[in-house]
């Protein structure tokens, strides 16, 4: 019975891969770059979509400043390689996404999606390393997931340039943390506070993706103050801050 339960994450991953293979290529919508809020803000073109990325950098830098000195603390040491990748991804996401939103196109989107993919890979690697993975495998796992993250974005970019864009590998990397992190934490008995914080963070990320879908309607509902895409950035920042905050809190206990 225990073996069957431990195999659930692999089974879920296999089902996701199979579903995407059966579905076939997932192209990027033709109007993807047509964001609702094109107004200047603080003399910056598309300023709200640009500046709402600042929180990613703040969350990432906060995590680096507080966690790096504690990297050997037993509460975070096993997953630290993955979490370092997450924090680096957050900082780079702030820069890449801000650059993209100044003048949205596929070339700039490449620099937006690469760090997002790395952050997803890092989060998954960090939790995986803490839940049943032998410690010597933590670095190879993080490296392998990082390589997959980069490859998934370049797969999209290459197929897009060839006229038949395919987001499936990139979307898989967005889906798996949402499914596998709560599952692995439940199977391996992660502390309730971890499961609550990470679960809330993943829930906020799902809300962020929904806000992205309703970009224009949310801009209208807010009388032009906040588009769905800007709200996406803020919700995703809150998700990142929850995770970083939980990791920081862990290190407050004696080593």
URGI-V877209 format. One record per residue. N is the residue number from 1. PSI is psi in radians with two decimals (* if undefined). Layout:
BEGIN
N PSI
N PSI
END
This chain:
BEGIN
1 -0.76
2 -0.66
3 -0.69
4 -0.73
5 -0.75
6 -0.43
7 -0.10
8 -0.79
9 -0.71
10 -0.67
11 -0.73
12 -0.76
13 -0.79
14 -0.72
15 -0.71
16 -0.78
17 -0.78
18 -0.76
19 -0.72
20 -0.65
21 -0.76
22 -0.67
23 -0.69
24 3.12
25 2.47
26 1.76
27 2.72
28 2.38
29 2.49
30 -0.52
31 0.43
32 -0.67
33 0.00
34 1.28
35 2.63
36 -0.69
37 1.79
38 0.15
39 2.65
40 2.54
41 2.18
42 0.70
43 0.35
44 2.23
45 2.35
46 0.70
47 -0.63
48 -0.69
49 -0.53
50 -0.94
51 -0.36
52 -0.07
53 -0.20
54 -0.62
55 -0.55
56 -0.76
57 -0.72
58 -0.75
59 -0.76
60 -0.76
61 -0.66
62 -0.81
63 -0.75
64 -0.77
65 -0.66
66 -0.54
67 -0.54
68 -0.80
69 -0.34
70 0.33
71 -0.39
72 0.07
73 2.31
74 -0.36
75 -0.32
76 -0.13
77 -0.72
78 -0.62
79 0.15
80 -0.62
81 -0.81
82 -0.74
83 -0.54
84 -0.73
85 -0.70
86 -0.86
87 -0.73
88 -0.74
89 -0.66
90 -0.80
91 -0.78
92 -0.53
93 -0.73
94 -0.80
95 -0.83
96 -0.74
97 -0.67
98 -0.77
99 -0.74
100 -0.80
101 -0.26
102 -0.62
103 1.39
104 2.21
105 3.05
106 -0.62
107 -0.73
108 -0.56
109 -0.54
110 -0.73
111 -0.26
112 -0.83
113 -0.54
114 -0.92
115 -0.53
116 -0.78
117 -0.72
118 -0.68
119 -0.74
120 -0.76
121 -0.73
122 -0.73
123 -0.80
124 -0.73
125 -0.71
126 -0.83
127 -0.70
128 -0.74
129 -0.47
130 -0.16
131 1.35
132 0.03
133 2.21
134 2.41
135 -0.66
136 -0.31
137 -0.05
138 -0.79
139 -0.84
140 -0.64
141 -0.84
142 -0.72
143 -0.72
144 -0.74
145 -0.63
146 -0.73
147 -0.74
148 -0.71
149 -0.86
150 -0.77
151 -0.65
152 -0.66
153 -0.72
154 -0.50
155 -0.84
156 -0.83
157 -0.75
158 -0.75
159 -0.57
160 -0.77
161 -0.48
162 -0.07
163 0.14
164 1.14
165 2.50
166 1.96
167 0.08
168 -0.85
169 -0.65
170 -0.75
171 -0.66
172 -0.71
173 -0.41
174 -0.60
175 -0.75
176 -0.76
177 -0.65
178 -0.64
179 -0.76
180 -0.57
181 -0.91
182 -0.62
183 -0.84
184 -0.69
185 -0.61
186 -0.77
187 -0.72
188 0.20
189 0.75
190 2.64
191 2.57
192 -0.65
193 -0.66
194 -0.83
195 -0.66
196 -0.85
197 -0.84
198 -0.66
199 -0.77
200 -0.70
201 -0.77
202 -0.63
203 -0.72
204 -0.63
205 -0.66
206 -0.75
207 -0.64
208 -0.74
209 -0.60
210 -0.70
211 -0.64
212 -0.68
213 -0.64
214 0.78
215 -1.04
216 -0.80
217 -0.68
218 -0.59
219 -0.71
220 -0.75
221 -0.51
222 0.22
223 0.67
224 0.13
225 -0.60
226 2.04
227 2.91
228 -0.59
229 -0.69
230 -0.69
231 -0.64
232 -0.83
233 -0.74
234 -0.71
235 -0.71
236 -0.61
237 -0.77
238 -0.68
239 -0.80
240 -0.73
241 -0.63
242 -0.78
243 -0.83
244 -0.74
245 -0.68
246 -0.72
247 -0.73
248 -0.74
249 -0.66
250 -0.69
251 -0.05
252 -0.29
253 2.68
254 2.46
255 *
END
